[in-house]
Structure formats: structure tokens, C-alpha cells
């Protein structure tokens, strides 16, 4: 093989490596996994999960290569009320004794508009896996004072808790539910580029 061909192959290999999306680890200290649900049809109860981890593959402009994987420890659910949190951990809701984690794994990302995207994936909770989507907004990237590249995202999605077998319900006299079925999920994610 000529020297020219060898150099050409080497350049193609370098370009192929460079085309791979970079891996970012979710910085849980500067991220949040929160949710809200209607209470008695007139207000929202908000909560969060305190223990979660994950990573994503990302390179600007290469949406088809982006992937996300995350795991949440359901026992870490927190709403600010100990009695309510204990109820959420039992078999009426998250059944943490039998299902200590829930996971999300992406199946695709679609560029919607400017810095907005649709993230498609599969959420597994209570042993049930369902497709779901997040509306995602990219907040930009920055190099921190220690030389780490960081990127930020916001995402919103919703699920019907009954789809995952979470059937606890109590009706009011007017026919409304004490706890709504639709769960709105809000994410604030900061990722650090792995070196």
C-alpha cells in the first residue's frame, strides 16, 4: 500500500473516531428529577427523587448519535412530608421493597426547533416498560474553572401512572380523584464530559 493510501486510511479512521458522540456523566449534585401530580383536582403536590445516576452520549449537531441512560432509586422519593413519603414507598405506589429502581433508556432524539428537541425512550417502573417522550431544551455548554466541559438540559414529559400498574385511587364525592393519574415529570440535567 502506498504512503498516500496509508495516510488516507489513517485520516478516515481519525475522522470516524472524531464522529462518535462524547460521553457525559450526569452531575447529580447540580441536577434534579422532579414531578408533580394533582391533589383533589385543585392543586399540585410536588416531589423529587434524591438518588439518581446516568450518562448520555452527545455531540453538537449529531442528533442521531445522542443516547441517554438513567437509573433512579425509588426509595429516595421526597415530597417534604414523611408520612406521605412512606405511603409513596409502599405497594400502593412505588413498592420500593420489590421495585427499588426505575430506569429510562432513550430510543431516539428528534431536533424540533432551534435548541428544542424531542427525546424518545422507554421508562421502566414497577416492572413495566412503556414508551414515553420528553420535550427537551438545550441550555448550552461551558468549561468550568477546573477544565471540565459541562452541558445543561431541561426536559418535561408526562405519564399515566395507571399504565405502570399504579392503581391506588380514592374518589371524592364530586367524582374527582384525591390523587391524579397524570404525573408530570420535570428534569434539570447537568452533564460533565468524561475524560
C-alpha positions, 0 to 999 in steps of 0.5 A: 500500500502506498504512503498516500493510501496509508495516510488516507486510511489513517485520516478516515479512521481519525475522522470516524473516531472524531464522529462518535458522540462524547460521553457525559456523566450526569452531575447529580449534585447540580441536577434534579428529577422532579414531578408533580401530580394533582391533589383533589383536582385543585392543586399540585403536590410536588416531589423529587427523587434524591438518588439518581445516576446516568450518562448520555452520549452527545455531540453538537449537531449529531442528533442521531448519535445522542443516547441517554441512560438513567437509573433512579432509586425509588426509595429516595422519593421526597415530597417534604412530608414523611408520612406521605413519603412512606405511603409513596414507598409502599405497594400502593405506589412505588413498592420500593421493597420489590421495585427499588429502581426505575430506569429510562433508556432513550430510543431516539432524539428528534431536533424540533426547533432551534435548541428544542428537541424531542427525546424518545425512550422507554421508562421502566417502573414497577416492572413495566416498560412503556414508551414515553417522550420528553420535550427537551431544551438545550441550555448550552455548554461551558468549561468550568474553572477546573477544565471540565466541559459541562452541558445543561438540559431541561426536559418535561414529559408526562405519564399515566401512572395507571399504565405502570400498574399504579392503581391506588385511587380514592374518589371524592364525592364530586367524582374527582380523584384525591390523587391524579393519574397524570404525573408530570415529570420535570428534569434539570440535567447537568452533564460533565464530559468524561475524560 
